[in-house]
């Protein structure tokens, strides 16, 4: 998609980069987000893969202290209009609450659009994979997919609705997979004919095993 290869620019000093893919419609269908933790800030670059990796937005959040015992996930999701805003989720292994913050791409990730406590946990990071994307509306929802034992003995999917600031349940369902999936399994949220689709991807004996779950 980026032939010839394009310069990535200087790499911010910080942790390993994390990546996300979003669409901005027909004009920018494939936008790559590169997110790097720089101390307590998050540096974000949005690059348009449909236009030779051209940089669309670059910015850094204000300092975001992480509470003791919490782990941070950073994702991209449509929150206002068609912009791929930054969604930051802090989760604990034991606490029954999560903190969710949303930062505007239009402000180069300086403006905070949302900062809420979600009391619908617990969703320990080692037991639930976190996905962000449109499930019930164009506004990004949170999807948590179980990685350990469950009461149904199957993999469970829990959706928290973005339009309600993640304070309300959407779908809560079990899918036809055993609860104890390998730790190597990666979950991905995609769309087919504009409907949300959940995929499980695993590498087995050198072969990628891709399952469409819903």
HELIX and SHEET records of a PDB file:
HELIX    1   1 UNK A   49  UNK A   51  5                                   3    
HELIX    2   2 UNK A  105  UNK A  107  5                                   3    
HELIX    3   3 UNK A  162  UNK A  164  5                                   3    
SHEET    1   A 4 UNK A  18  UNK A  22  0                                        
SHEET    2   A 4 UNK A  31  UNK A  38 -1                                        
SHEET    3   A 4 UNK A  41  UNK A  48 -1                                        
SHEET    4   A 4 UNK A  54  UNK A  60 -1                                        
SHEET    1   B 4 UNK A  70  UNK A  78  0                                        
SHEET    2   B 4 UNK A  84  UNK A  92 -1                                        
SHEET    3   B 4 UNK A  98  UNK A 103 -1                                        
SHEET    4   B 4 UNK A 112  UNK A 118 -1                                        
SHEET    1   C 4 UNK A 128  UNK A 133  0                                        
SHEET    2   C 4 UNK A 141  UNK A 146 -1                                        
SHEET    3   C 4 UNK A 154  UNK A 160 -1                                        
SHEET    4   C 4 UNK A 169  UNK A 178 -1                                        
SHEET    1   D 3 UNK A 186  UNK A 192  0                                        
SHEET    2   D 3 UNK A 195  UNK A 204 -1                                        
SHEET    3   D 3 UNK A 207  UNK A 212 -1                                        
END                                                                             
